[in-house]
Amino acid sequence: MYGTLLSWEESIFFMAEASFVGLSIVYLGPVGTFSHLVALRRFGENTKLIAKPNIASIFDFLVNHPEACAVVPIENSSGGAIYDTVDMLLAKSGTINILEDLSLDVQLALLGHSGERIRRIYSHFVPIRHHKEWLATNFPGARVVSVESTACAAAKASTSRNAAALAAPGVASIYHLDILQFPIQPGGINVTRFFIIGHPGKWGFLAASKRWKTSSTFQLKNVCGSLYFFLESFSRRAVNLCMIISHPLVGKPESYVFFIEVDGSVADLSVKAALEEASQWCEKFVFLGSYPSCRRYDSSPGNCSLPRRLVSTR
């Protein structure tokens, strides 16, 4: 087992607003993604925003640039966990910590060229899944194509008069597209959660948050009941389990590593005690951070404008 329990209090870090100026913020690009929007809303335009093509490249950048932090999606209320992010949190555990948990109410628009017949619609797989019925009802003859991001979808739609994209309304001006419709999906709000991640020990304290969460990764001992006793450590202390994800260990059939998220911080004695007891059932246990979880942003029209200037992708 590695990762110390004694220094957990030292790992509760919160980013001070004054430290944002000139800070390097990495996000999942290209320009106009919801990750880009969240980065702008959280950190402002006085930071150095750096777009990366995939989640793995974001983590690799952070490993070599300890002064930077990043915005990565972790979960969508329609599509579930973002496993590319989970995989990298597991791969880089002990090096990269979770600093903050943010949420975005995702409002999508159909972007395209006014007056043209739509033959192809691009979007990320999560919006396509969320609006599957709406697309089938309103555009039964259009081919729906999944791409890397909603911003990439807008870029592709801009190259053809008969193409459209499900994307953030704010990217319409960037890619010279018109806002054609706002899809209405019965069943309500579509929310994406994001983690702010970075190296531990780099951030100052801010005012207390109304809600905190704590995450860890662990590999259980291969003994009968280990998962049961691990989870019982939390239930007996009334510590709420928010998320648990299992992932097979490469090269070790029938062996798994887990990602877990609970309500509360290690400043709470019940949470700290639960984690300490639970870790005794683990071959390996790595603390990923206690972090605030209270900010929620809106991506609806009027709240999601994006600057037209391009940002660095280096």
Summary of the structure (lengths in Angstrom):
residues: 314
radius of gyration: 20.8
end to end distance: 36.3
largest distance: 65.0
contacts: 1038
relative contact order: 0.22
helix: 26%
strand: 32%
